[in-house]
Amino acid sequence: MTDLQPATLLHWLIVQKDWTFEDAAHEFEVTAERAGISATMSPRHLGRMARAETRGRSPSAPTRRVLRLLFNRSVDELLSPPPSDLTDATGGNTGLGDEVDMAAERARAFGERSRSRLTDEAMEQIQDEVRSLATDYPQRPVLQLLPSLIKVQGDLMDLIETPQQHPMHLRRLYFLTAVTSGLVAKSSHDLGRAPAAMTHARTALLCAEQAGHDGLRAWINGLESLFSYWSGRPRDAVRYAQRGAEFAERAGSTVAVWLPASEARAWAALGRTDETKAAIGRAESALDGAQPDDLDDLGGLCTFSRSRQLYYAADALAWLPTAGADAERYGEAAVAAYAAHDDDWAFGDEAGAMSDLAVARIQRQELDGAVEAVRPVLDLPPEQRIHGIASSVERVHGALISSGIRSADAVELQDEIEFFRRAALPATEQ
């Protein structure tokens, strides 16, 4: 390179520093990183600039700032022919002066990034959106909410990937992204998309780890247990519930109720009576001592109420032939609780409790009572016939067949259930 006649001051300075274009491009990258400027430079492009082969095309503003810091000259000077007297072409503002310029550039870049960060008000607005979705989820058809859920999840991920976010906001963004990803996972499950549900749950768990939130970690393990239970994998459901137990204990929130309640019905599906009743007892004890946290404050699917605890107990005991009376008692209590509390009403859990009540009544040959219990479920519109509800109604169908009841009313109920399944959300058949 030293044999070439410099076409620009930039070229001459590179030669004086005994750099190749590769060396100069590397120094450019180092300077940009130190100053916090988003700019890159290839050796080929730098060489074209130095040889005045890019005339008429002005470098970008970030590139101009880095070149100024690196060579202590404006870009206009650097791209001009070198002066005839080059004795002072390297400039006199070296050493400490360069450090002062670098510090000033870092301060300027920091100021620019700070202006693009989320404000506290914007952060509150995002949290309100997530709270609304969490609250609405148990009460509205999933297909109505899914577009908003996907949009908010994508917006949150974009905000996390923006490097300018304030550190105090970043952890909260991970928290809200974990919650939203959990809700998208639940949507996937409700539509019968089990692999997608587990993928979103794993993403949610990664975000929960970044947020450093024990209650959130346990909540996601609870979702994984729920997905496994309704997918016919009760041993996995037990495993996920137990995996989150340590996090739930440290959190001390209502998630400490959800995990043993989930474990109970998984044990029941495996026919393990003692383990089922022990887990129900742990859930009831945890409910008495639960202290709501910021996850509970979001409401809806993010908290575990007394109504849900009653439903889960009924759902567990309905599996056990010898626990029919207890299943009916819990089922009646859950249905009554949902009817009395609009704030934590959930159409899916209420339908599950009604179905469990029907199963318990079929077990004692009380067909009229079973029909009365399951009738509101069979009347649900197709857009509310999510995977869990369809599976609960299928359990009523199975109990009816096993009961030996062969009356015309029993046949009619079987036909209604089969029609319900055919008219459920299409994805639940997959």
C-alpha positions in Angstrom: 0.0 0.0 0.0 2.9 2.4 0.7 3.9 2.4 -3.0 0.5 3.9 -4.0 0.1 7.7 -4.4 -2.5 8.6 -1.8 -5.7 9.8 -3.4 -7.2 11.1 -0.1 -6.0 12.2 3.3 -7.7 9.1 4.6 -5.5 6.9 2.5 -2.4 8.8 3.5 -3.2 8.5 7.3 -3.8 4.8 6.9 -0.4 4.5 5.3 1.3 6.6 8.0 -0.1 4.3 10.6 1.3 1.3 8.7 -2.1 -0.2 8.5 -3.6 -2.4 5.8 -7.2 -1.8 5.0 -8.0 -4.9 7.0 -6.3 -3.3 10.0 -8.1 0.0 9.5 -11.5 -1.7 9.2 -10.8 -3.6 12.4 -9.9 -0.4 14.2 -13.1 1.2 12.9 -15.1 -1.6 14.5 -13.3 -1.3 17.8 -13.8 2.4 17.9 -17.5 2.0 17.1 -18.0 -0.5 19.8 -16.1 1.7 22.4 -18.3 4.7 21.5 -21.5 2.7 21.5 -22.2 3.5 17.8 -24.0 1.1 15.6 -21.7 1.1 12.5 -19.7 -1.5 10.6 -17.0 -1.2 7.9 -15.6 -3.8 5.5 -11.9 -3.6 4.3 -13.2 -3.5 0.7 -15.4 -0.5 1.2 -12.9 1.4 3.3 -10.3 0.8 0.5 -12.7 2.3 -2.0 -13.3 5.3 0.2 -9.6 5.8 0.6 -8.9 5.6 -3.1 -11.7 8.1 -3.8 -13.8 5.5 -5.6 -17.0 6.4 -3.8 -17.3 10.1 -4.8 -20.9 11.4 -4.8 -22.0 8.9 -2.1 -21.8 10.4 1.4 -21.2 8.0 4.3 -23.9 7.4 6.8 -24.0 9.6 10.0 -22.8 6.8 12.3 -19.9 6.0 9.9 -18.9 9.7 9.8 -18.8 9.9 13.6 -16.6 6.8 13.9 -14.2 8.0 11.2 -13.9 11.4 13.0 -13.1 9.6 16.3 -10.6 7.2 14.7 -8.7 9.8 12.6 -9.5 13.1 14.4 -10.6 14.7 11.1 -13.9 15.4 9.6 -15.1 13.1 6.8 -14.9 16.0 4.3 -11.2 16.4 5.2 -10.5 12.7 5.1 -12.1 12.2 1.6 -10.3 15.3 0.2 -6.9 15.0 -1.5 -4.1 15.2 1.0 -2.5 18.7 1.4 0.8 19.5 -0.2 2.4 20.0 3.2 1.8 16.8 5.1 4.1 17.6 8.1 1.1 18.1 10.4 -1.5 16.1 8.6 -1.9 13.7 11.5 -3.3 16.6 13.5 -2.3 17.8 16.9 -5.2 16.7 19.0 -3.9 13.3 20.1 -3.5 11.4 23.3 -5.8 12.8 26.0 -7.7 14.9 23.5 -8.7 11.8 21.6 -10.0 10.3 24.9 -12.0 13.5 25.6 -13.5 13.3 22.0 -14.3 9.6 22.5 -16.0 10.3 25.8 -18.1 13.1 24.3 -19.2 10.8 21.4 -20.1 8.0 23.9 -22.2 10.6 25.8 -23.9 11.7 22.6 -24.7 8.2 21.5 -26.0 7.3 25.0 -28.3 10.3 24.9 -29.7 9.2 21.5 -30.3 5.7 22.8 -32.0 7.0 26.0 -34.5 9.0 24.0 -35.7 5.9 22.2 -36.2 3.9 25.4 -39.6 3.0 26.9 -40.9 5.6 29.3 -42.5 4.6 32.6 -45.8 5.6 31.2 -45.3 3.3 28.1 -44.3 0.5 30.4 -47.5 0.8 32.4 -49.5 0.8 29.2 -47.9 -2.5 28.1 -48.5 -4.0 31.5 -52.2 -2.9 31.3 -52.5 -4.7 27.9 -51.1 -7.9 29.3 -53.3 -7.7 32.4 -56.4 -7.2 30.2 -55.4 -10.3 28.1 -54.8 -12.4 31.3 -58.2 -11.4 32.7 -60.1 -11.8 29.5 -58.6 -15.2 28.6 -60.8 -17.4 30.9 -63.9 -15.5 29.9 -63.8 -15.0 26.2 -63.4 -17.4 23.2 -59.8 -18.1 22.4 -60.2 -17.2 18.7 -61.3 -13.7 19.7 -58.2 -13.1 21.8 -55.5 -14.9 19.8 -54.7 -12.1 17.3 -54.2 -9.6 20.2 -52.1 -12.1 22.1 -49.8 -12.8 19.2 -49.4 -9.1 18.5 -48.5 -8.2 22.1 -46.1 -11.2 22.3 -44.3 -10.0 19.1 -44.2 -6.4 20.3 -42.7 -7.4 23.6 -40.1 -9.6 21.9 -39.2 -6.7 19.6 -38.7 -4.4 22.7 -36.5 -7.0 24.4 -34.3 -7.2 21.2 -33.9 -3.4 21.1 -30.6 -2.8 22.8 -31.5 0.6 24.0 -34.0 -0.5 26.8 -33.4 0.8 30.3 -32.1 -1.9 32.6 -35.0 -1.3 35.1 -37.5 -2.0 32.3 -35.8 -5.0 30.7 -36.5 -7.4 33.5 -40.2 -6.3 33.5 -40.3 -6.8 29.7 -39.0 -10.4 30.2 -41.7 -10.9 32.9 -44.5 -9.7 30.6 -43.1 -11.7 27.6 -43.1 -14.8 29.8 -46.7 -14.2 30.8 -47.9 -13.5 27.2 -46.0 -16.5 25.8 -47.7 -18.6 28.5 -51.1 -17.3 27.3 -50.2 -18.1 23.7 -49.1 -21.5 24.8 -52.5 -22.0 26.5 -54.2 -20.8 23.3 -52.3 -23.4 21.3 -53.3 -26.1 23.8 -57.0 -25.0 23.7 -56.9 -25.3 19.9 -55.4 -28.8 20.2 -51.9 -27.8 19.0 -49.9 -29.7 21.6 -46.4 -29.3 20.1 -46.9 -25.5 19.6 -48.1 -25.2 23.1 -45.0 -26.8 24.5 -42.8 -24.6 22.3 -44.4 -21.4 23.6 -44.1 -22.8 27.1 -40.4 -23.3 26.7 -40.0 -19.8 25.4 -42.0 -18.5 28.4 -39.7 -20.4 30.8 -36.6 -18.9 29.2 -38.1 -15.4 29.7 -39.1 -16.2 33.3 -35.4 -17.2 33.9 -34.3 -13.8 32.6 -36.9 -12.1 34.8 -35.6 -14.1 37.8 -39.2 -14.7 39.0 -39.9 -17.9 41.0 -43.7 -17.6 40.9 -43.5 -17.2 37.1 -41.3 -20.2 36.7 -43.7 -22.3 38.8 -46.7 -20.9 36.8 -45.2 -22.1 33.5 -44.5 -25.5 35.0 -48.2 -25.5 35.9 -49.1 -24.8 32.3 -46.8 -27.7 31.2 -48.5 -30.0 33.7 -51.9 -28.9 32.4 -51.0 -29.5 28.8 -49.6 -33.0 29.6 -52.7 -33.9 31.6 -55.2 -33.0 28.9 -52.9 -34.7 26.3 -53.2 -38.0 28.1 -49.8 -38.0 29.7 -50.5 -38.0 33.4 -47.0 -39.1 34.4 -45.5 -36.1 32.6 -48.2 -33.9 34.3 -47.0 -35.2 37.7 -43.4 -34.5 36.8 -44.0 -30.9 35.6 -46.0 -30.1 38.7 -43.3 -31.5 41.0 -40.6 -29.7 39.0 -42.2 -26.3 39.9 -42.8 -27.1 43.5 -39.6 -25.6 44.8 -40.2 -22.4 42.9 -43.8 -22.3 44.1 -42.7 -22.7 47.7 -40.3 -19.8 47.5 -42.9 -17.6 45.8 -45.6 -18.4 48.4 -48.3 -17.1 46.0 -51.4 -18.9 44.6 -49.2 -20.9 42.2 -48.3 -22.9 45.3 -52.0 -24.0 45.2 -52.1 -24.7 41.5 -49.2 -27.2 41.4 -50.4 -29.7 44.0 -53.9 -29.3 42.6 -52.5 -30.2 39.2 -50.5 -33.1 40.7 -53.6 -34.4 42.4 -55.6 -34.9 39.2 -52.6 -36.4 37.4 -52.2 -38.9 40.2 -55.9 -39.7 40.0 -55.7 -40.3 36.2 -53.1 -42.9 37.2 -55.4 -44.5 39.7 -53.2 -43.5 42.7 -55.8 -42.8 45.4 -53.5 -42.0 48.3 -51.3 -39.7 46.3 -54.4 -37.9 44.9 -55.9 -37.2 48.3 -52.5 -36.1 49.8 -52.0 -33.6 46.9 -55.5 -32.2 47.4 -54.7 -31.7 51.0 -51.5 -29.8 50.2 -53.4 -27.6 47.8 -56.0 -26.7 50.4 -53.3 -25.9 53.0 -51.4 -23.8 50.5 -54.5 -21.8 49.7 -54.9 -20.8 53.3 -51.4 -19.3 53.4 -51.0 -18.0 49.9 -49.8 -14.4 49.6 -50.6 -12.9 46.2 -47.6 -11.5 44.2 -47.3 -9.4 41.0 -48.2 -12.4 38.9 -51.5 -12.8 40.8 -52.1 -9.1 40.4 -52.6 -9.7 36.7 -55.6 -11.8 37.5 -57.5 -14.2 35.3 -55.4 -17.1 34.2 -52.4 -15.8 36.2 -53.9 -16.5 39.6 -55.5 -19.6 41.2 -58.7 -18.9 43.1 -60.7 -21.0 45.5 -63.2 -21.7 42.7 -60.4 -23.3 40.6 -59.1 -25.3 43.6 -62.6 -26.8 44.1 -62.9 -27.6 40.4 -59.4 -29.3 40.3 -60.3 -31.4 43.4 -63.6 -32.5 41.7 -61.7 -33.3 38.5 -59.3 -35.4 40.4 -61.8 -37.3 42.5 -64.1 -38.0 39.5 -61.4 -40.4 38.3 -61.6 -42.5 41.4 -64.6 -45.0 41.6 -64.5 -45.0 45.4 -64.5 -41.2 45.7 -67.8 -40.5 43.9 -69.4 -38.7 46.9 -66.4 -36.4 47.4 -66.3 -35.7 43.7 -69.9 -34.7 43.7 -69.5 -32.5 46.8 -66.5 -30.7 45.3 -68.2 -30.4 41.9 -71.3 -28.8 43.5 -69.1 -26.4 45.5 -67.1 -25.4 42.4 -70.2 -24.8 40.2 -71.8 -22.7 43.0 -68.5 -20.8 43.5 -68.3 -19.9 39.8 -72.0 -18.8 39.8 -71.4 -16.5 42.8 -68.1 -14.9 41.8 -68.1 -13.0 38.5 -64.5 -11.7 39.0 -62.9 -15.1 38.7 -65.5 -16.8 36.5 -63.9 -19.0 33.8 -66.1 -20.7 31.2 -63.7 -23.5 30.7 -63.2 -24.4 34.3 -66.9 -24.0 35.1 -67.7 -26.4 32.2 -65.1 -28.8 33.6 -66.7 -28.7 37.1 -70.1 -29.3 35.6 -68.8 -32.3 33.6 -67.2 -33.7 36.8 -70.4 -33.3 38.6 -72.2 -35.2 35.8 -69.6 -38.0 36.0 -70.0 -38.3 39.8 -73.8 -38.5 39.5 -73.6 -41.1 36.7 -71.4 -43.2 39.0 -74.3 -43.4 41.5 -76.8 -44.0 38.6 -78.4 -40.6 38.9 -78.9 -39.9 35.2 -81.4 -37.0 35.6 -78.9 -35.2 37.8 -76.1 -35.8 35.4 -78.1 -34.4 32.5 -79.0 -31.3 34.5 -75.3 -30.8 35.4 -73.9 -31.2 31.9 -76.7 -29.4 30.0 -75.1 -25.9 30.1 -71.9 -27.4 28.8 -73.6 -29.0 25.8 -75.3 -25.7 25.1 -71.9 -23.8 24.7 -71.4 -22.3 21.3 -68.8 -24.0 19.1 -66.2 -21.2 19.5 -66.1 -22.0 23.3 -65.7 -25.8 22.8 -62.0 -25.8 23.5 -59.8 -28.9 23.9 -60.2 -29.1 27.7 -64.0 -28.8 27.6 -64.3 -31.3 24.8 -62.1 -33.8 26.8 -64.2 -33.2 29.9 -67.4 -33.9 28.0 -65.8 -37.1 26.6 -65.2 -38.3 30.1 -69.0 -37.9 30.7 -69.5 -40.1 27.6 -67.1 -42.7 28.9 -68.7 -42.7 32.3 -72.1 -43.2 30.8 -71.0 -46.2 28.7 -69.2 -47.8 31.8 -72.3 -47.2 34.0 -74.4 -49.8 32.3 -77.4 -47.4 32.1 -79.2 -48.3 28.9 -82.4 -46.1 29.0 -83.6 -44.0 26.1 -82.5 -40.9 28.0 -79.0 -42.3 28.3 -78.8 -43.0 24.6 -80.0 -39.5 23.9 -77.3 -38.0 26.1 -74.7 -40.1 24.3 -75.9 -38.8 21.0 -75.8 -35.2 22.2 -72.2 -35.6 23.4 -71.1 -37.1 20.1 -72.7 -34.2 18.3 -71.0 -31.8 20.7 -67.6 -33.3 19.7 -68.3 -33.0 16.0 -69.3 -29.3 16.4 -66.3 -28.4 18.6 -63.4 -26.2 17.4 -62.0 -28.0 14.3 -58.4 -28.0 15.7 -59.4 -30.0 18.7 -59.9 -33.0 16.4 -56.2 -32.9 15.4 
